Structures are given as C-alpha cells and as structure tokens.
C-alpha cells in the first residue's frame, strides 16, 4: 500500500511538472515593431507636416497682429478716442483668436496622433494575438513595459515572428 501511495504521488508530481513544462511564455518589443512599420513613419511625417502648417498659420497671424499693433502705436496720438478704443478691441480680439487657434491646433494634433497610433497599435496587437494563438503561447509579455525581469531562457522572444506577420524585416 505504501508503494502504491508513493507511486501515485510521483505520478501526480510528474503530471504537474510536464503540464508546467508545456506552458509557453513569450515576450515582445512592440516599440521595435512599431518603429519598423512604414505606417509609423508615414504617420510621423503627416503629424510633422501638420505641425509645420499650424505653426506657419500662427506665425502669419502673429505677424499680422504685430503689424497692426505697430501701426496703432504710431497713429495712436492722432486718433480720436472712439477709433482708438475700437482698434484696441480689434487687437485684443486678434490676440484672443491667436490663443484660441493655438489651443485648437494642439488639440487637433493630439487627436490626429492618437488616431494614427491607435490604428498602428491595433494592427500590432492583432499580429501578437495571431502569433500567440498559432504558437500556443499562454502569455506574451511586453518587454518595454517597465517589467523588472523577464527570463529569456524560460520565455521566447516573439518580436521577429510578429514582424513577419506584419510583413516587416
């Protein structure tokens, strides 16, 4: 009876060990993947171009404000009070319009960047899920997520496989 219990315990321990050894874990560097994607470079270029356009528009508005401000200062002494007040109000409205444009541009840039990165991130996550499903992985962990330690001997780097799924080198 003792031999039977010892054999049963050994068999259970062996099954547990073999089940654990079959579990596959992977790790991936999504930053490396995203930076290798042509969509990322295109998105970055589009955002940079949009930023330059917004900056040029604001510069043009600021230049116009400065010209009108200088003209007002030059003519201020000779203007009647009602025209002086109206021009001061115009200058204030132009300044407020510039401030509002700057805020609107910042929000538009942020939204454009989020939209473009969301599409890229979704594509990468879909590829990771496919690699995980096809490879029988229990878990694929992000390497750059501030994880203090990932065992590279017990975990497989699937970055190259995900890149291959996306058609990247």
NORSULPE-V638225 format. One line per field, one symbol per residue. ss: DSSP state (h for helix, s for strand, l for the rest). phi: phi as a letter, one per 20 degrees, with the letter a starting at -180 (. if undefined). psi: psi as a letter, one per 40 degrees, with the letter a starting at -180 (. if undefined). A space follows every 50 residues. Layout:
ss->???
phi->???
psi->???
//
This chain:
ss->lhhhhhhhhhhhhhhhhhhhhhlssssslhhhhhhhlhhhhhhhhhhhhh hhhhhhhhhhhhhhhhhhhhhhhhhhhhllhhhhhhhhhhhhhhhhhhhh hhhhhhhhhhhhhhhhhhhhhhhhhhhhhhhhhhhlssssssllllllll llllssslhhhhhhhllll
phi->.ffffffffffffffffffffefdcccbdfgffffeefffffffffffff ffffffffffffffffffffffffegfeefgfffffffffffffffffff ffffffffffffffffffffffffffffffffffemefbcdffeemffbc ffedcefdgfffgfgemde
psi->ddddddddddddddddddddeehhiiiigdddddeehddddddddddddd ddddddddddddddddddddddddeddeiidddddddddddddddddddd ddddddddddddddddddddddddddddddddddefhdhhihdefehdhh hedeihhedddddddefi.
//
